[in-house]
Amino acid sequence: MDFGRLIVAMATPFDDDLEIDLGKAKDLARRLVREGVSAIVVSGTTGESPTLSREEKIALIKAVKEAVGVPVIGNAGTNDTRASIANARDAEAAGADGILLVAPYYNKPDQDMLYDHFKAIAESVSIPSMLYNVPGRTAVTIRPETVVRLSRDVAGISSVKDASGDLDALTVIVNEAAEGFRVYTGEDGLTLPSLACGAYGVVSVAGHVAAPQMKAMIDAYLAGDVAEAARLHGLLQPINRALFLQPNPVPLKKALSLAGFPVGGLRPPLKEASAEVSLQLEKALAGLRP
């Protein structure tokens, strides 16, 4: 399965009662694809997965699959291996083209435990698995050596989303992982540096409001026009920064509203972006306009 180079971790739209708006989810997915997104992750952190029910996650996968022709990746990872296996099977049954597996949070397994956890989930389904290393949220790092071992031992583990910000670790994976294994950065601001280190692409938040510019940056780099890629990297820096001034997806939902595509509020404990962050988002979005 080819997920392409510009994947977006999609926000989950809610109505006025904070119930999932599946019609708006379809509209958002179509908008992303029109703007150049190559695959979509649903019910990840950006999609407010901690507050979504099992039934809502299944419904989201089905709705987005119905709306677009690009691959859909369903978030399945938790800090419970059995629950993650159940989620993975749910995602596969709902039509997902792949699953996202975050490192277990709170119970903090060691590297051998992580290996067993990911292997068990990946081997429970026939669709590919993308590992997700985000130590800032999980308090656990999937060491590059563990990623490399899993890439070689488990055929279903085909990629990693690395949001550690550690380009040295990313480079180890690029150099040593199994042939065909793909490395994606999970940090929008590190897309260009990660490509320079051999990464394949990005799993993006900024792609909700800046997909054309991000795609142009990736295309320019791949075409050898490093100067143009660097110019676009600089152009994107303000929005990449502004989107993480408060916990994701708080600024993102405000940015979508400012961009003329509101997707509703946030489920508690998250709440609307502050006035200061909203102002920074306005400025950053204005800077993206021709």
Order of alpha helices (4+ residues) and beta strands (2+ residues): beta-alpha-beta-alpha-beta-alpha-beta-alpha-beta-alpha-alpha-beta-alpha-beta-alpha-beta-alpha-alpha-alpha-alpha
